[in-house]
Amino acid sequence: MKLPAFAQEEIEKRVASGKYSSDEEVLRCAFDALAESEEYGDEVRAGILEGLAELDRGEGIDADEVFRFLREQSNEAKK
């Protein structure tokens, strides 16, 4: 099977970037990502929908509070 032009162009672009050593490596990584998406996609979507529903119910945490917590955790980890 011959790849469509857009697919071949995308593969060549990624190989040219130096991140991948060959067309085969690009395809292997693409299929690995597809398999992971198929395996975890429904779970991720369900988590996102659950989070959005929590926000709609007012159960979210203020962003400033989250960033403050993360800064504190980062500072503790540096000690």
Secondary structure, DSSP 8 states (H G I E B T S, - for coil): ----HHHHHHHHHHHHTTS-SSHHHHHHHHHHHHHHHHHHHHHHHHHHHHHHHHHHTT----HHHHHHHHHHHHHHHH-
